[in-house]
Structure formats: structure tokens, C-alpha cells
Amino acid sequence: MYLLDTNVIIDYCNARLPVNAKELLQNIEPRISVITSVELFSSEKITEKELLKLKQFVSISTVYSNITPDIVIRTISIRQLYKIKLPDALIAATALQLIQQTI
């Protein structure tokens, strides 16, 4: 299982991923954080064509929108350890929580 990051989705929709990465994405169930969904649609420079592709991608994706207390605690730890931005830390914490739930 993969929780996809914003840049991966943008590169996929704009045909900028390497062949192996593109093939991988075409053979998995797309899963994203609600934060990724927000990031995807927040650009002022997005074209109508890009918007349509992104909407299609998100419509077939499982979107994880529940930010649980465990995800909050993991987000805080990640930010303290790695000094990364809040959205990236939330996405990482969500991914780690999903991994733990599947084990």
C-alpha cells in the first residue's frame, strides 16, 4: 500500500514520471491524504486541463481525511525530528499510521 504525495500525482498527471513509476501507479489503488487533495487544487496557475486530470485522479483515490489523535502525535514528533513543513509532516504521519494499522 502506498500513500501518494502531491508531487508524484502532479508529475503523473503531467506525464513527467519515469516509466517504472508510471507503471507502478497504474497498478495500485491510489491513496492520498486529505492534505494532498488540498495541495493539488491550491495552485493559482492550474489550467483547466490539469484541473480535470487531477479531479479524475482524486475521484478514483481513497482519500484519508480523519486526522486522529495518533496522527497528531506522530505529526508533532516528525516536525520536531526533521523540521519539515506541517503539510508534509501530516502526510508522513498519516502514512505511518496506515502502515501500523495494516501490520
SULQUI-V545789 format. One record per backbone hydrogen bond with DSSP energy under -1.0 kcal/mol. NH is the residue of the N-H (numbers start at 0). CO is the residue of the C=O. E is the energy in kcal/mol with one decimal. If there is no record, write none. Layout:
BEGIN
nh=NH co=CO e=E
nh=NH co=CO e=E
END
This chain:
BEGIN
nh=3 co=30 e=-2.9
nh=8 co=4 e=-1.8
nh=9 co=5 e=-2.5
nh=10 co=6 e=-2.5
nh=11 co=7 e=-2.3
nh=12 co=8 e=-2.8
nh=13 co=9 e=-1.6
nh=14 co=11 e=-1.5
nh=15 co=10 e=-3.5
nh=21 co=17 e=-2.4
nh=22 co=18 e=-2.6
nh=23 co=19 e=-2.1
nh=24 co=20 e=-2.3
nh=25 co=21 e=-1.7
nh=26 co=23 e=-1.4
nh=31 co=61 e=-2.8
nh=33 co=63 e=-2.4
nh=36 co=32 e=-1.8
nh=37 co=33 e=-2.2
nh=38 co=34 e=-2.6
nh=39 co=35 e=-2.7
nh=40 co=36 e=-1.2
nh=41 co=38 e=-1.3
nh=50 co=46 e=-2.7
nh=51 co=47 e=-2.2
nh=52 co=48 e=-2.0
nh=53 co=49 e=-2.8
nh=54 co=50 e=-2.5
nh=55 co=51 e=-2.3
nh=56 co=52 e=-2.5
nh=57 co=53 e=-2.8
nh=58 co=54 e=-2.2
nh=59 co=55 e=-1.0
nh=60 co=57 e=-1.2
nh=61 co=29 e=-2.7
nh=63 co=31 e=-3.1
nh=67 co=65 e=-1.2
nh=71 co=67 e=-2.2
nh=72 co=68 e=-2.4
nh=73 co=69 e=-2.3
nh=74 co=70 e=-2.6
nh=75 co=71 e=-2.3
nh=76 co=72 e=-2.2
nh=77 co=73 e=-2.8
nh=78 co=74 e=-2.5
nh=79 co=75 e=-2.3
nh=80 co=76 e=-2.5
nh=81 co=77 e=-2.9
nh=82 co=78 e=-1.7
nh=88 co=84 e=-2.4
nh=89 co=85 e=-2.6
nh=90 co=86 e=-2.2
nh=91 co=87 e=-2.4
nh=92 co=88 e=-2.7
nh=93 co=89 e=-2.3
nh=94 co=90 e=-2.3
nh=95 co=91 e=-2.5
nh=96 co=92 e=-2.3
nh=97 co=93 e=-2.4
nh=98 co=94 e=-2.3
nh=99 co=95 e=-2.2
nh=100 co=96 e=-2.0
nh=101 co=97 e=-1.3
END
